[in-house]
Amino acid sequence: MKRVGVHDIARLAKVSIGTVDRALHGREGINKETRKRVLQVARQLRYTPNPAARMLAVGRSPLRIGACIPREIHYFYDQVRDGIMAEARRFESLGVSVIYDPVPRLGAGEAERVRRLLATDIRALIVSPGDPASVASLIDEAEKRDIRVVCVASDAPTSARSTVVCVDPELNGRCAAELMAKFLAKHSRVVVLTGMLQTEDHRRKTRGFVDAFPNFCPGGEVVRVIETHDDEEEAFQKSLELCRSTKELDGLYVNTANCMPVCAAIEAAGLAGRVRLIATDLFPPMIPYIENGTITASIYQRPFVQGQTAVRLVVDHIIYNRPFPPFQYLSPGIVLKSNLRLFRETQPAEAQDDPSSYDQVLAETPLGAGDS
């Protein structure tokens, strides 16, 4: 079948090719009624722009994207990275590539890495701000230089970043609170273990949970919020001390992927299966703890799709001139023992690259200003 082009749209809409170009790309110099007519014809013809031609039109090839995300913690950012790389490979023929310059862990050395990436010829930057205050001015500088910044998995809301891709943190916390309440009796006492409250994602998840839990659990109380700084040893020691010293502890909510040391502490204190643990995300070492009941459930943040979406938004903006949404919130999932094997992270490596896999299918859904 012959590909529909701008000449076909111009002929049927009875306008010039230049007018079609202005209508399709939101440029000035065209009245409202003409633009509406051109777009209607384009929809009727099911017109889709040729990406290679569009890349030549923008005249800025290759398209290099900097990625500054953490190496830790426990597979979450591995999945974000894999999503970034997988989506970039889809657009290799257009000159899209990724310069990967990770930090060792969230909030560690971000400003230095971002500054280093901005010294290269990147056209966009994907970053996970662990310490937003340290990178906000660099993000502002990047945007002034026409380098588009997409925050992923956390945010720098006071900066001029173009958009953020994540699961809505407060919704994440509220979902965990409601889920926890369904497993507990009235007047239950729970504790939140988080990473760093300076990190926007961690702070807002915590707030969502703390605000919502008493509403879902009559007489329920969040007795403590503990920062573990996403450090395994710190998380283990603080969790073990908590389990041994806190009377009538009914539930724990770990709102980062640092749940493995918490599981170990619960087992060491002899509380496995007695204290309800709501974790975050999913990776292979968690599977036995879900199967034996140490982890009651987990709030899944779709890290692979977060990485994919960040790249796709950049490509859509630079190649297709589509505006960034102010945020791109993904809907969280809930991992239980019964649906454990549906998730990407439980599949063999070769199956994870299958386009029909759970997350890949979700990744192909149209993007909006948030789907939560």
Residue frames relative to the residue before (quaternion, step in Angstrom):
aa qw qx qy qz dx dy dz
M 1.0000 0.0000 0.0000 0.0000 0.00 0.00 0.00
K 0.4850 -0.6772 0.4731 0.2868 3.56 -0.94 0.93
R 0.4518 -0.6868 0.5003 0.2718 3.57 -0.95 0.89
V 0.4279 -0.6872 0.5298 0.2529 3.56 -0.96 0.94
G 0.0809 -0.8176 0.5698 0.0182 3.58 -0.88 0.95
V 0.7203 -0.4356 0.3138 0.4393 3.54 -1.31 0.05
H 0.5715 0.5847 -0.3871 0.4263 3.61 1.15 -0.55
D 0.6506 0.5151 -0.3169 0.4593 3.59 1.01 -0.82
I 0.6474 0.5107 -0.3180 0.4678 3.56 0.98 -0.85
A 0.6550 0.5212 -0.3113 0.4498 3.58 0.92 -0.92
R 0.6565 0.5203 -0.3149 0.4462 3.59 0.94 -0.88
L 0.7284 0.4358 -0.2546 0.4633 3.60 0.81 -0.96
A 0.7024 0.4399 -0.2677 0.4913 3.58 1.10 -0.64
K 0.3415 -0.7743 0.4636 0.2625 3.55 1.39 -0.16
V 0.5353 0.5574 -0.4380 0.4592 3.53 0.86 1.10
S 0.6101 -0.5473 0.4165 0.3934 3.57 -1.30 0.08
I 0.6425 -0.5092 0.3991 0.4106 3.56 -1.29 0.31
G 0.6193 0.5537 -0.3374 0.4427 3.59 1.07 -0.73
T 0.6398 0.5156 -0.3188 0.4724 3.57 1.05 -0.77
V 0.6187 0.5317 -0.3371 0.4701 3.58 1.04 -0.80
D 0.6544 0.5180 -0.3167 0.4507 3.58 0.91 -0.91
R 0.6641 0.4981 -0.3145 0.4604 3.60 0.93 -0.85
A 0.6591 0.5115 -0.3120 0.4545 3.59 0.99 -0.80
L 0.6972 0.4945 -0.2800 0.4371 3.57 0.88 -0.95
H 0.7879 0.3265 -0.1539 0.4990 3.56 1.06 -0.74
G 0.5498 -0.6833 0.3698 0.3067 3.55 1.24 0.51
R 0.3952 0.7294 -0.4776 0.2893 3.59 1.11 0.57
E 0.5702 -0.5898 0.4499 0.3530 3.53 -1.30 0.35
G 0.6342 0.5581 -0.3854 0.3712 3.57 -1.32 0.06
I 0.6941 0.3698 -0.2666 0.5571 3.58 1.20 0.49
N 0.4006 -0.7298 0.4875 0.2633 3.60 -0.87 0.87
K 0.7119 -0.5076 0.2986 0.3825 3.51 -1.28 0.52
E 0.6850 0.4961 -0.2968 0.4433 3.59 0.88 -0.92
T 0.6460 0.5104 -0.3210 0.4680 3.58 1.01 -0.78
R 0.6320 0.5259 -0.3309 0.4632 3.55 0.97 -0.86
K 0.6528 0.5236 -0.3117 0.4501 3.57 0.92 -0.92
R 0.6645 0.5097 -0.3022 0.4552 3.58 0.97 -0.88
V 0.6524 0.5156 -0.3114 0.4599 3.58 0.94 -0.87
L 0.6801 0.4896 -0.2924 0.4608 3.58 0.88 -0.93
Q 0.6239 0.5341 -0.3374 0.4602 3.57 1.08 -0.70
V 0.6452 0.5003 -0.3169 0.4826 3.60 0.99 -0.81
A 0.6381 0.5308 -0.3293 0.4501 3.60 0.97 -0.86
R 0.6581 0.4991 -0.3118 0.4697 3.58 0.99 -0.80
Q 0.6510 0.5265 -0.3157 0.4464 3.57 0.95 -0.86
L 0.7052 0.4362 -0.2488 0.5005 3.57 1.08 -0.74
R 0.3372 -0.7544 0.4817 0.2917 3.56 1.35 -0.17
Y 0.1435 0.8265 -0.5224 0.1531 3.52 0.98 0.96
T 0.0044 0.7502 -0.6612 -0.0050 3.55 -1.08 0.84
P 0.4658 -0.7025 0.4515 0.2927 3.61 -0.76 0.95
N 0.4791 -0.6351 0.5266 0.2996 3.54 -1.18 0.62
P 0.3822 -0.7684 0.4516 0.2443 3.64 -0.38 1.15
A 0.6345 0.5289 -0.3472 0.4441 3.59 0.98 -0.75
A 0.6622 0.4921 -0.3086 0.4733 3.56 0.98 -0.87
R 0.6413 0.5267 -0.3253 0.4533 3.54 1.02 -0.78
M 0.6305 0.5353 -0.3373 0.4496 3.58 1.01 -0.76
L 0.6417 0.5009 -0.3187 0.4855 3.56 1.04 -0.76
A 0.6384 0.5540 -0.3246 0.4246 3.55 1.04 -0.83
V 0.6928 0.4554 -0.2992 0.4723 3.58 0.94 -0.79
G 0.3408 -0.8164 0.4276 0.1857 3.53 1.33 -0.20
R 0.6585 0.4810 -0.3173 0.4840 3.59 1.15 0.46
S 0.2693 0.7403 -0.5572 0.2628 3.53 0.37 1.28
P 0.5563 -0.1785 -0.8116 0.0077 1.58 -2.02 1.46
L 0.4347 -0.6657 0.5440 0.2682 3.53 -1.35 0.29
R 0.0482 -0.8101 0.5841 -0.0185 3.57 -0.27 1.29
I 0.1467 -0.7838 0.6021 0.0399 3.52 -0.94 1.01
G 0.2869 -0.7464 0.5755 0.1714 3.58 -0.79 1.00
A 0.0914 -0.7886 0.6066 0.0423 3.59 -1.06 0.76
C 0.0187 0.7829 -0.6186 0.0640 3.55 -0.59 1.21
I 0.2273 0.7457 -0.5843 0.2256 3.55 -0.13 1.36
P 0.5951 -0.5888 0.3910 0.3826 3.63 -1.13 0.37
R 0.4783 -0.6087 0.5385 0.3328 3.55 -1.31 0.35
E 0.7379 0.3095 -0.1745 0.5738 3.58 1.08 -0.72
I 0.7190 -0.0010 -0.6445 -0.2600 1.71 -2.31 0.58
H 0.8897 -0.0642 0.0338 0.4508 3.54 -1.19 0.79
Y 0.8406 -0.3251 0.1312 0.4129 3.51 0.21 1.38
F 0.5293 0.6399 -0.4397 0.3421 3.62 1.04 -0.48
Y 0.7509 0.3837 -0.2284 0.4865 3.57 0.71 -1.02
D 0.5089 0.5859 -0.4343 0.4574 3.60 1.23 -0.19
Q 0.6733 0.4853 -0.2923 0.4750 3.57 0.98 -0.86
V 0.6129 0.5241 -0.3497 0.4768 3.62 1.02 -0.73
R 0.6576 0.5101 -0.3030 0.4642 3.58 0.90 -0.94
D 0.6632 0.5047 -0.3160 0.4534 3.59 0.90 -0.90
G 0.6331 0.5213 -0.3305 0.4671 3.58 1.06 -0.70
I 0.6266 0.5287 -0.3276 0.4697 3.58 1.03 -0.81
M 0.7076 0.4707 -0.2700 0.4525 3.57 0.79 -1.02
A 0.6432 0.5305 -0.3275 0.4445 3.58 0.98 -0.83
E 0.6864 0.4672 -0.2924 0.4744 3.57 0.91 -0.86
A 0.6183 0.5347 -0.3483 0.4587 3.61 1.04 -0.70
R 0.6350 0.5361 -0.3369 0.4424 3.61 1.01 -0.76
R 0.5876 0.5798 -0.3693 0.4268 3.59 1.11 -0.59
F 0.7710 0.3327 -0.1620 0.5183 3.56 1.11 -0.67
E 0.2480 0.8040 -0.5075 0.1860 3.59 1.22 0.41
S 0.6575 0.5379 -0.3172 0.4216 3.57 0.94 -0.87
L 0.6677 0.4718 -0.2920 0.4963 3.57 1.26 -0.33
G 0.5926 -0.5982 0.3560 0.4052 3.56 1.28 0.12
V 0.4300 0.6948 -0.4706 0.3329 3.59 1.23 0.31
S 0.1182 0.7723 -0.6166 0.0973 3.57 -0.91 0.95
V 0.3410 -0.7391 0.5529 0.1783 3.54 -1.28 0.43
I 0.1931 -0.7181 0.6560 0.1290 3.54 -1.06 0.86
Y 0.1421 -0.8267 0.5438 0.0252 3.56 -0.29 1.33
D 0.0959 0.7884 -0.5946 0.1248 3.58 -0.55 1.21
P 0.0487 -0.8663 0.4969 0.0145 3.61 0.39 1.22
V 0.3800 -0.6391 0.6000 0.2951 3.51 -1.38 0.23
P 0.6169 -0.5788 0.3631 0.3907 3.62 -1.08 0.53
R 0.7808 -0.0954 0.0682 0.6137 3.58 1.07 -0.71
L 0.7212 -0.4671 0.2958 0.4173 3.54 -1.27 0.41
G 0.8393 0.1996 -0.1640 0.4784 3.55 -0.85 1.01
A 0.6292 0.5500 -0.3310 0.4382 3.60 1.26 -0.10
G 0.8687 -0.0305 -0.0098 0.4943 3.57 -0.48 1.21
E 0.2748 0.8030 -0.4972 0.1800 3.58 1.17 0.44
A 0.6558 0.5329 -0.3316 0.4194 3.58 0.83 -0.93
E 0.6484 0.5225 -0.3204 0.4517 3.59 0.94 -0.87
R 0.6813 0.4856 -0.2953 0.4613 3.61 0.90 -0.94
V 0.6527 0.5097 -0.3202 0.4601 3.58 0.93 -0.87
R 0.6403 0.5228 -0.3216 0.4618 3.56 0.96 -0.88
R 0.6500 0.5199 -0.3111 0.4588 3.59 1.01 -0.82
L 0.6628 0.4931 -0.3085 0.4716 3.58 0.96 -0.82
L 0.6554 0.5188 -0.3176 0.4477 3.59 1.01 -0.76
A 0.6183 0.5362 -0.3418 0.4619 3.57 1.25 -0.32
T 0.6151 0.5083 -0.3527 0.4888 3.61 1.29 -0.07
D 0.6219 -0.5681 0.3961 0.3654 3.58 -1.28 -0.14
I 0.2283 0.7889 -0.5407 0.1824 3.61 0.98 0.75
R 0.3305 -0.7274 0.5684 0.1963 3.55 -1.26 0.58
A 0.7840 0.0949 -0.0562 0.6109 3.56 1.29 -0.31
L 0.2007 -0.7729 0.5946 0.0936 3.54 -1.25 0.52
I 0.1389 -0.7462 0.6464 0.0776 3.54 -0.99 0.95
V 0.0697 0.8191 -0.5581 0.1130 3.58 -0.62 1.12
S 0.2386 -0.7337 0.6185 0.1488 3.56 -1.21 0.67
P 0.1870 -0.8316 0.5104 0.1137 3.62 -0.03 1.21
G 0.1792 -0.7761 0.5979 0.0904 3.55 -0.60 1.16
D 0.7527 0.1641 -0.0869 0.6316 3.53 1.21 -0.70
P 0.2285 -0.8371 0.4749 0.1463 3.61 0.30 1.23
A 0.6236 0.5679 -0.3517 0.4061 3.58 1.00 -0.76
S 0.6789 0.5186 -0.2965 0.4270 3.59 1.06 -0.72
V 0.7762 0.3361 -0.1780 0.5028 3.59 1.16 -0.50
A 0.4356 0.7297 -0.4545 0.2670 3.61 1.21 -0.21
S 0.6871 0.4765 -0.2990 0.4598 3.60 0.86 -0.89
L 0.6353 0.5167 -0.3296 0.4700 3.59 1.10 -0.64
I 0.6139 0.5238 -0.3415 0.4818 3.58 1.08 -0.68
D 0.6371 0.5210 -0.3219 0.4680 3.57 0.97 -0.86
E 0.6430 0.5218 -0.3150 0.4638 3.58 0.96 -0.86
A 0.6441 0.5300 -0.3183 0.4504 3.57 0.95 -0.90
E 0.6800 0.4924 -0.2974 0.4547 3.58 0.83 -0.96
K 0.6226 0.5304 -0.3384 0.4653 3.61 1.05 -0.69
R 0.6998 0.4348 -0.2552 0.5061 3.58 1.16 -0.63
D 0.5137 -0.6669 0.3931 0.3698 3.59 1.29 0.29
I 0.4530 0.5998 -0.5006 0.4294 3.57 1.08 0.78
R 0.2825 -0.8021 0.5049 0.1478 3.56 -0.38 1.23
V 0.1939 -0.7997 0.5644 0.0659 3.57 -0.84 1.04
V 0.0775 -0.7698 0.6336 0.0078 3.53 -0.87 1.09
C 0.2396 -0.7479 0.6020 0.1444 3.57 -0.72 1.07
V 0.0790 -0.8006 0.5936 0.0221 3.57 -0.98 0.84
A 0.8423 0.1611 -0.1679 0.4862 3.57 -1.03 0.96
S 0.7670 -0.0152 -0.0457 0.6399 3.58 1.28 -0.20
D 0.3729 -0.7630 0.5047 0.1551 3.57 -1.23 0.29
A 0.1849 -0.6989 0.6684 0.1748 3.49 -1.42 0.26
P 0.1268 -0.8874 0.4364 0.0773 3.58 0.57 1.21
T 0.6687 0.4894 -0.3203 0.4591 3.60 1.13 -0.44
S 0.5768 0.5841 -0.3768 0.4291 3.59 1.28 -0.09
A 0.5638 -0.5955 0.4563 0.3453 3.56 -1.35 0.05
R 0.2095 0.8080 -0.5305 0.1475 3.63 1.17 0.42
S 0.5696 -0.6308 0.4134 0.3266 3.56 -1.15 0.66
T 0.7798 -0.1767 0.1408 0.5838 3.59 0.97 -0.83
V 0.2689 -0.7210 0.6045 0.2058 3.56 -1.36 0.03
V 0.1582 -0.7583 0.6265 0.0863 3.56 -1.12 0.79
C 0.3446 0.7126 -0.5507 0.2649 3.57 -0.65 1.11
V 0.5166 -0.5161 0.5271 0.4348 3.51 -1.34 -0.17
D 0.5628 -0.6100 0.4284 0.3572 3.58 -0.86 0.96
P 0.4030 -0.7702 0.4272 0.2487 3.63 -0.32 1.20
E 0.6847 0.4717 -0.3114 0.4601 3.60 0.86 -0.84
L 0.6088 0.5215 -0.3488 0.4855 3.59 1.08 -0.65
N 0.5965 0.5693 -0.3367 0.4547 3.56 1.06 -0.81
G 0.6986 0.4702 -0.2643 0.4700 3.56 0.85 -1.01
R 0.6565 0.5080 -0.3153 0.4599 3.58 1.00 -0.81
C 0.6205 0.5326 -0.3388 0.4654 3.59 1.02 -0.77
A 0.6562 0.5069 -0.3096 0.4653 3.57 0.95 -0.90
A 0.6438 0.5260 -0.3204 0.4541 3.59 1.01 -0.81
E 0.6712 0.4868 -0.3033 0.4696 3.59 0.89 -0.90
L 0.6519 0.5154 -0.3112 0.4611 3.55 0.98 -0.87
M 0.6388 0.5265 -0.3208 0.4602 3.58 0.94 -0.89
A 0.6667 0.5248 -0.3058 0.4321 3.57 0.89 -0.95
K 0.6326 0.5472 -0.3345 0.4341 3.59 1.09 -0.65
F 0.7009 0.4454 -0.2616 0.4919 3.59 1.21 -0.45
L 0.7313 0.4266 -0.2163 0.4862 3.58 1.24 -0.30
A 0.5139 -0.6174 0.4997 0.3241 3.54 -1.31 0.38
K 0.6747 -0.4432 0.3809 0.4508 3.55 -1.30 0.07
H 0.8249 0.2468 -0.1976 0.4687 3.55 -1.31 0.55
S 0.3478 0.7463 -0.5025 0.2636 3.62 1.13 0.54
R 0.3104 -0.7385 0.5777 0.1562 3.52 -1.25 0.66
V 0.0029 -0.8164 0.5753 -0.0505 3.57 -0.73 1.08
V 0.2491 -0.7441 0.6063 0.1290 3.53 -1.34 0.45
V 0.2704 -0.7333 0.6025 0.1617 3.56 -1.14 0.73
L 0.1016 -0.7523 0.6476 0.0658 3.56 -0.97 0.93
T 0.0245 -0.8160 0.5754 -0.0487 3.55 -0.61 1.19
G 0.5973 -0.5505 0.4250 0.3995 3.56 -1.28 -0.04
M 0.7488 -0.2452 0.2357 0.5688 3.54 0.19 -1.35
L 0.4074 -0.7386 0.4813 0.2383 3.57 -0.70 1.01
Q 0.5481 0.5800 -0.4146 0.4374 3.60 1.24 -0.09
T 0.6064 0.5341 -0.3450 0.4774 3.58 1.26 -0.41
E 0.5142 -0.6956 0.4063 0.2942 3.55 -0.64 1.15
D 0.6560 0.5237 -0.3119 0.4452 3.59 0.90 -0.91
H 0.6892 0.4765 -0.2836 0.4664 3.59 0.86 -0.94
R 0.6569 0.5251 -0.3120 0.4420 3.57 0.94 -0.90
R 0.7208 0.4499 -0.2626 0.4573 3.58 0.84 -0.95
K 0.5911 0.5356 -0.3732 0.4738 3.61 1.09 -0.54
T 0.6508 0.5213 -0.3066 0.4591 3.54 0.96 -0.95
R 0.6631 0.5039 -0.3061 0.4611 3.58 0.88 -0.92
G 0.6419 0.5326 -0.3240 0.4465 3.59 0.95 -0.87
F 0.6782 0.4838 -0.2881 0.4721 3.57 0.95 -0.90
V 0.6789 0.5054 -0.2989 0.4407 3.59 0.79 -1.04
D 0.6806 0.4855 -0.2957 0.4621 3.60 0.94 -0.84
A 0.7497 0.4510 -0.2234 0.4296 3.57 0.93 -0.92
F 0.5956 0.6330 -0.3838 0.3118 3.60 0.92 -0.80
P 0.6801 0.4740 -0.3291 0.4523 3.68 0.77 -0.81
N 0.6171 0.5470 -0.3505 0.4439 3.61 1.14 -0.50
F 0.7251 0.4185 -0.2346 0.4941 3.56 1.06 -0.74
C 0.7587 0.2591 -0.1482 0.5790 3.59 1.18 -0.56
P 0.3161 -0.7796 0.5038 0.1961 3.63 -0.10 1.22
G 0.8225 0.1479 -0.1500 0.5284 3.53 -0.74 1.10
G 0.4755 0.6884 -0.4306 0.3383 3.59 1.29 -0.01
E 0.1355 -0.8080 0.5726 0.0295 3.56 -1.13 0.66
V 0.2744 -0.6938 0.6386 0.1888 3.55 -1.11 0.81
V 0.2057 -0.8489 0.4767 0.0987 3.56 -0.14 1.29
R 0.8124 0.0126 -0.0049 0.5829 3.61 1.10 -0.50
V 0.1584 -0.7076 0.6736 0.1431 3.51 -1.38 0.42
I 0.0843 -0.8248 0.5589 -0.0137 3.57 -0.60 1.17
E 0.2703 -0.7416 0.5934 0.1576 3.58 -0.87 0.99
T 0.1277 -0.8012 0.5817 0.0585 3.59 -0.90 0.95
H 0.3611 -0.7767 0.4520 0.2490 3.58 1.36 0.00
D 0.5085 -0.6776 0.3900 0.3607 3.58 1.24 0.62
D 0.4452 0.6430 -0.4728 0.4061 3.55 1.09 0.84
E 0.4680 -0.7266 0.4240 0.2705 3.59 -0.61 1.11
E 0.6828 0.4785 -0.3028 0.4618 3.59 0.83 -0.91
E 0.6464 0.5097 -0.3219 0.4677 3.58 0.96 -0.85
A 0.6546 0.5107 -0.3148 0.4599 3.59 0.96 -0.84
F 0.6535 0.5118 -0.3232 0.4544 3.60 0.95 -0.81
Q 0.6931 0.4842 -0.2899 0.4484 3.58 0.78 -1.00
K 0.6814 0.4785 -0.2981 0.4668 3.59 0.88 -0.88
S 0.6546 0.5080 -0.3136 0.4638 3.59 1.01 -0.76
L 0.6507 0.5155 -0.3149 0.4601 3.57 0.99 -0.85
E 0.6439 0.5100 -0.3117 0.4777 3.57 0.97 -0.87
L 0.6407 0.5321 -0.3151 0.4550 3.56 0.99 -0.87
C 0.6885 0.4952 -0.2829 0.4480 3.58 0.83 -1.02
R 0.7148 0.4560 -0.2552 0.4648 3.59 1.04 -0.75
S 0.7640 0.4032 -0.2005 0.4622 3.57 1.10 -0.64
T 0.6923 0.4822 -0.2842 0.4554 3.59 1.10 -0.57
K 0.2858 -0.7635 0.5564 0.1607 3.56 -0.65 1.07
E 0.8444 0.1414 -0.1230 0.5019 3.54 -1.16 0.69
L 0.2544 0.7427 -0.5659 0.2519 3.57 0.82 0.99
D 0.1583 -0.8381 0.5199 0.0473 3.57 -0.55 1.17
G 0.8383 0.0097 0.0330 0.5441 3.58 1.00 -0.69
L 0.1611 -0.7520 0.6317 0.0970 3.53 -1.30 0.56
Y 0.1117 -0.7612 0.6352 0.0675 3.56 -1.03 0.85
V 0.1106 -0.7760 0.6201 0.0316 3.57 -0.62 1.18
N 0.1304 -0.8630 0.4854 0.0509 3.59 -0.24 1.21
T 0.6349 0.3806 -0.3744 0.5585 3.55 1.20 0.64
A 0.6492 -0.5279 0.3713 0.4026 3.59 -1.28 0.03
N 0.5220 0.6587 -0.3979 0.3677 3.61 1.29 0.07
C 0.2647 0.8135 -0.4807 0.1926 3.59 0.80 0.99
M 0.5245 0.6734 -0.4163 0.3133 3.61 1.14 -0.44
P 0.6856 0.4498 -0.3190 0.4752 3.66 0.83 -0.76
V 0.5960 0.5472 -0.3666 0.4593 3.60 1.14 -0.51
C 0.6223 0.5250 -0.3313 0.4769 3.59 1.03 -0.78
A 0.6559 0.5127 -0.3098 0.4593 3.58 0.94 -0.90
A 0.6589 0.5072 -0.3074 0.4627 3.59 0.99 -0.82
I 0.6299 0.5298 -0.3312 0.4614 3.59 0.99 -0.81
E 0.6687 0.4878 -0.2984 0.4752 3.57 0.94 -0.86
A 0.6504 0.5230 -0.3186 0.4494 3.60 0.96 -0.86
A 0.7035 0.4411 -0.2561 0.4949 3.59 1.11 -0.68
G 0.4830 -0.6964 0.4164 0.3291 3.60 1.27 0.01
L 0.5348 0.6523 -0.3849 0.3746 3.58 1.19 0.51
A 0.3570 0.7519 -0.4930 0.2533 3.61 1.25 0.12
G 0.8079 0.2161 -0.1919 0.5136 3.55 -0.80 1.05
R 0.6742 0.4633 -0.2940 0.4944 3.59 1.22 -0.31
V 0.7093 0.3047 -0.2086 0.6004 3.57 1.11 -0.72
R 0.3624 -0.7377 0.5287 0.2121 3.57 -0.75 1.03
L 0.1115 -0.7986 0.5911 0.0222 3.56 -0.79 1.07
I 0.0938 -0.7430 0.6616 0.0388 3.55 -0.81 1.11
A 0.1535 -0.8101 0.5645 0.0391 3.56 -0.58 1.20
T 0.3918 -0.6865 0.5549 0.2592 3.56 -1.34 -0.17
D 0.8500 0.1148 -0.1381 0.4952 3.54 -1.01 1.01
L 0.3265 -0.7355 0.5730 0.1550 3.53 -1.34 -0.15
F 0.1610 0.7453 -0.6380 0.1077 3.54 -1.04 0.88
P 0.7341 -0.4975 0.2234 0.4046 3.59 -1.09 0.66
P 0.6807 0.4877 -0.3410 0.4271 3.70 0.76 -0.77
M 0.5880 0.5752 -0.3765 0.4262 3.61 1.21 -0.32
I 0.5431 0.6892 -0.3926 0.2757 3.57 1.08 -0.74
P 0.6769 0.4782 -0.3305 0.4515 3.68 0.78 -0.84
Y 0.6567 0.5158 -0.3177 0.4492 3.59 1.04 -0.71
I 0.6210 0.4960 -0.3424 0.5012 3.59 1.16 -0.52
E 0.6739 0.5117 -0.2962 0.4430 3.57 0.94 -0.90
N 0.7495 0.3809 -0.2381 0.4863 3.64 1.00 -0.71
G 0.5980 -0.6333 0.3326 0.3616 3.58 1.29 0.15
T 0.4240 0.6862 -0.4873 0.3345 3.62 1.21 0.08
I 0.7190 0.2584 -0.1704 0.6223 3.56 1.08 -0.81
T 0.3402 -0.7647 0.5154 0.1841 3.56 -0.60 1.15
A 0.7631 -0.1655 0.1553 0.6052 3.58 0.99 -0.90
S 0.1802 -0.7730 0.5951 0.1260 3.55 -1.28 0.25
I 0.3645 -0.7022 0.5702 0.2211 3.55 -1.12 0.75
Y 0.2263 -0.8231 0.5161 0.0699 3.53 -0.44 1.31
Q 0.2254 -0.8314 0.5031 0.0699 3.58 -0.68 1.16
R 0.4184 -0.7492 0.4452 0.2558 3.60 1.28 0.26
P 0.0211 0.8623 -0.5060 0.0082 3.62 0.78 0.97
F 0.6225 0.5400 -0.3501 0.4454 3.60 0.99 -0.77
V 0.6741 0.4851 -0.2884 0.4765 3.58 0.94 -0.89
Q 0.5843 0.5614 -0.3768 0.4488 3.61 1.08 -0.62
G 0.6722 0.4904 -0.2982 0.4677 3.59 0.91 -0.90
Q 0.6372 0.5305 -0.3173 0.4603 3.57 0.96 -0.90
T 0.6916 0.5077 -0.2820 0.4294 3.53 0.82 -1.07
A 0.6194 0.5536 -0.3453 0.4367 3.58 0.99 -0.80
V 0.6785 0.4715 -0.2931 0.4811 3.60 0.90 -0.90
R 0.6645 0.5199 -0.3215 0.4300 3.58 0.88 -0.91
L 0.6304 0.5272 -0.3410 0.4566 3.60 1.01 -0.72
V 0.6345 0.5240 -0.3242 0.4667 3.58 1.03 -0.80
V 0.6811 0.4830 -0.2919 0.4664 3.59 0.84 -0.99
D 0.6415 0.5243 -0.3271 0.4546 3.59 0.93 -0.85
H 0.6815 0.4923 -0.2930 0.4554 3.57 0.97 -0.83
I 0.7527 0.4156 -0.2341 0.4538 3.57 0.71 -1.05
I 0.7399 0.3991 -0.2380 0.4863 3.60 0.91 -0.83
Y 0.8036 0.2945 -0.1354 0.4992 3.58 0.90 -0.93
N 0.4213 -0.7375 0.4427 0.2875 3.57 1.29 0.05
R 0.3735 0.7178 -0.5041 0.3017 3.58 1.09 0.65
P 0.4700 -0.6874 0.4621 0.3051 3.62 -0.86 0.82
F 0.5004 -0.6162 0.5119 0.3283 3.53 -1.22 0.53
P 0.4046 -0.6387 0.5733 0.3157 3.61 -1.06 0.60
P 0.5935 -0.5815 0.3967 0.3902 3.64 -1.07 0.52
F 0.7675 -0.0478 0.0105 0.6392 3.57 1.23 -0.49
Q 0.1767 -0.7500 0.6240 0.1299 3.56 -1.26 0.43
Y 0.0462 -0.8214 0.5679 -0.0261 3.55 0.02 1.32
L 0.2289 -0.7552 0.6023 0.1199 3.55 -0.92 0.97
S 0.5024 -0.6465 0.4795 0.3157 3.56 -1.15 0.59
P 0.4085 -0.7048 0.5120 0.2726 3.62 -0.87 0.83
G 0.2885 -0.7148 0.6014 0.2100 3.54 -1.30 0.38
I 0.3174 -0.7187 0.5777 0.2214 3.56 -1.28 0.21
V 0.2086 -0.7778 0.5862 0.0894 3.55 -0.74 1.14
L 0.0239 0.7671 -0.6392 0.0486 3.54 -0.85 1.07
K 0.6871 -0.4554 0.3498 0.4451 3.56 -1.25 0.19
S 0.6750 0.5350 -0.2954 0.4135 3.58 0.98 -0.85
N 0.7894 0.2798 -0.1660 0.5206 3.63 1.03 -0.64
L 0.2660 0.8276 -0.4659 0.1649 3.55 1.33 0.16
R 0.7390 0.4561 -0.2450 0.4310 3.60 0.83 -0.96
L 0.5295 0.6244 -0.4208 0.3908 3.59 1.23 0.10
F 0.6688 0.5589 -0.2960 0.3908 3.57 1.14 -0.55
R 0.6689 -0.5590 0.3459 0.3471 3.48 -1.14 0.85
E 0.6941 0.5219 -0.2786 0.4103 3.56 0.90 -0.99
T 0.6638 0.4852 -0.3182 0.4719 3.60 1.21 -0.24
Q 0.5895 0.5940 -0.3601 0.4123 3.59 1.29 -0.12
P 0.5965 -0.5305 0.4406 0.4107 3.61 -1.21 0.38
A 0.6761 -0.5294 0.3277 0.3941 3.56 -1.17 0.63
E 0.6710 0.5042 -0.3200 0.4395 3.60 0.91 -0.85
A 0.6504 0.5128 -0.3192 0.4606 3.60 1.08 -0.67
Q 0.5940 0.5915 -0.3688 0.4016 3.59 1.12 -0.56
D 0.6932 0.4534 -0.2790 0.4858 3.59 1.17 -0.46
D 0.4534 0.6802 -0.4474 0.3628 3.58 1.31 0.08
P 0.4540 -0.7146 0.4554 0.2755 3.65 -0.64 1.04
S 0.6626 0.5082 -0.3190 0.4482 3.59 1.17 -0.40
S 0.4332 0.7186 -0.4541 0.2995 3.58 1.27 0.00
Y 0.7407 -0.4602 0.2749 0.4049 3.54 -1.30 0.52
D 0.7566 0.3940 -0.2290 0.4689 3.58 0.63 -1.09
Q 0.6089 0.5572 -0.3712 0.4255 3.58 1.02 -0.71
V 0.6440 0.5184 -0.3262 0.4584 3.57 0.96 -0.84
L 0.6509 0.5067 -0.3121 0.4713 3.58 0.95 -0.87
A 0.6468 0.5493 -0.3194 0.4218 3.57 1.03 -0.79
E 0.6665 0.5146 -0.3061 0.4441 3.57 1.14 -0.52
T 0.4910 0.6535 -0.4504 0.3592 3.61 1.21 -0.06
P 0.6081 -0.5816 0.3839 0.3802 3.61 -1.08 0.67
L 0.4112 -0.7014 0.5291 0.2429 3.54 -1.12 0.67
G 0.0424 -0.7749 0.6296 0.0359 3.53 -1.15 0.67
A 0.6931 -0.4310 0.3383 0.4683 3.57 -1.13 -0.53
G 0.7698 -0.2092 0.1152 0.5919 3.55 1.21 0.50
D 0.1691 -0.8219 0.5390 0.0735 3.54 -0.84 0.97
S 0.4501 0.6952 -0.4572 0.3243 3.56 1.20 0.30
